[in-house]
Amino acid sequence: MSAITKEHIELFKKYFLSTDESVKDEIFSSLSDADKECLSVLENGFDNNISTAEIAVTINAVEFENEIKQIQTEYNNLLQAFEKEIAVAIAKTERETIKKKFQTIDLEVEMAVAITEVERASLKEQLQKLDEVKETKIISFSSFAKYAIAAAIMGVVVTGGYLLLNNKSGNDNNLAKTKNIKAPKTVALPTIENQAKQMKVLVPESMGFAKDNNRKLTVVTQDIEAEIDTLKNIYTKEVENKQIAGDGNLANELRKEMDSLQLLTNTYHYDVEKSKLTVRLKKGETINDLILISPENKDGLFVKIKEQYYIIKASSEPLHFIPLKDKSMIETLDRIIFQTQ
């Protein structure tokens, strides 16, 4: 390598501290091959944090070690400032992107709620039609029905007379039995079992990710499918067998309850103020992770169930889980989980 002079040091300094690529190209083109080799050694040393003493020895410029150290310091400061500007620009862009994604997700949630309302209205209409048909059958007095009622009344009179004349000692007990047979059957519907637990909420921190945070959420799981199975057993054993009077009313009650519970399957509601999330999942499903993508906005909550992410919105009414399909957002959530493990 050729001997390094003061003029070389000034030229190298201008090269490293310039933010104009055309200026850098011009300086580089003006250098000899030996000077270009020195510039390359300097650049490699600065980028890999090699000591200035070692760099100065390599390019035969020991007398300019202090000047080289000053150039290295100013060069590193310039790089850090540039990286900070880039980070701020990326953060702003990501916030805008996330905001747009939330708007899209809000629309998907609103559509799901609207579909649920239509389903409920349709179910209600079907139940009303069913009730109307049953009422028509009850109040329609055809000639056959009149004869049937007359025969039933005659049967009651004959049976009552027989019991009165032949069972004097057990009269009260028999009457009690008769009343029990005619009494409508009612069943106390089982209550939904709740399982509550505290779960840690994963949150990002600026452009990095926080490993240590105290955010927690109460997750309440309601076993809707177990409730429906219980009602089905009651329906099968005590309704379809038709062993007692009043089965028709009980059947209606059970069917309505099962239909109502069926609509709640795979739904949730999120109470932001109480930091409480109530979920009604399918059998074998549990929430693996809770991620709050925007800590200053508690409404931006995501959950991971198995390998699928879902957006959670604050609501006092049950909402259906909406799968997250945005690939870039999924990658962001995966990165948060990985960084916080």
C-alpha positions, 0 to 999 in steps of 0.5 A, a space after each residue: 500500500 502507498 503511504 497515507 498522507 493528511 490529504 488521504 485522511 481528509 478525502 476518506 473522511 469526506 467519503 464516509 461522512 457523505 450521504 450523497 451517493 454521487 459524491 461517494 462515487 466521484 471520490 472512489 473513482 478518483 482514487 488509485 488502486 492502492 488508495 481504493 484498497 486502503 478505503 476498503 480496509 477502513 470500511 471493513 474495519 468500521 463495519 466490523 468494529 475492528 480497533 483503529 490501532 489495528 486498522 492504522 497498522 494495516 494501511 501504514 497510517 499509525 501516525 493518523 490513528 487518532 484521525 481514523 478513530 474520529 472518522 470511525 466515531 462520526 461514521 457510526 453516529 451517522 449510521 445509528 441516526 440513519 437506522 433510527 430514521 428508518 425504524 421510525 418510518 417503518 413503525 409509522 408505515 406498520 401502524 397505518 397498515 395495521 389500522 387498515 387491517 383492523 378496519 377490514 377485520 371490523 367489516 368481517 366481524 360486522 358481517 358475521 354478526 349480521 349473519 347471526 342475526 338473520 339465523 336467529 330471526 329464521 329460527 324464531 320464525 320456524 318456532 313460531 310456525 311450529 307453535 301455530 301448527 300445534 295450536 291449530 291442532 288443539 283448537 280444531 274441533 272436527 266431528 272425530 275430535 268431538 266424539 273422542 272428547 266425549 269418549 274421554 269424558 265418559 271414561 273418566 266418569 266410569 273410572 272415577 265411579 269404579 275407584 269410588 265404589 271399590 277402593 274406599 280405604 285407598 281413595 286419597 292415595 289413588 286421587 293423588 296418583 291420578 293428579 300426578 299422572 295429569 301434572 305437566 312434566 318439568 325438568 330443571 335445565 342444567 346450568 352451563 359449567 364455567 372454567 376460569 383461569 388467568 392467562 398472560 397477554 403477550 404484547 409488542 414493545 415499540 419495534 422490539 418485543 417485551 419478554 417481561 410484562 404483567 398483563 393478564 386476562 381472565 379467560 372463562 370457558 363455557 362447555 356449550 357442547 356438554 350442555 347440549 349433550 345433557 339436554 339431548 339425553 333428557 330429551 331422548 329418555 324422558 320425552 321420546 319415550 312419552 311415559 308421562 303427560 306434558 311431554 309436548 311442552 317439555 319437548 318444546 322447551 328442550 328444543 328451544 334451549 338446544 337451538 339457542 345453545 347451538 347458536 352460541 357454539 364457537 362464540 365469545 364476548 370480551 369485557 374490556 373494563 373487567 379484562 375478562 374474555 368468555 369463550 364457548 369453544 368446540 370440544 378439545 379446543 383451548 386458547 393457546 395464546 393471547 396477543 395484544 398487538 396495540 397495547 395502548 388500545 385494549 380492543 386490538 386483541 388476538 387469540 390463537 386456537 390450535 394453529 389459527 389466529 382470531 380477532 377479538 372485539 370488545 362486546 357485551 353480546 356473543 360474537 362468532 370467532 372470525 379467522 385471521 387470513 392476513 398473511 403479514 399480520 399472521 407473521 407479525 403475531 408469530 414473531 411476537 410469540 417467538 420473541 416472548 417465549 
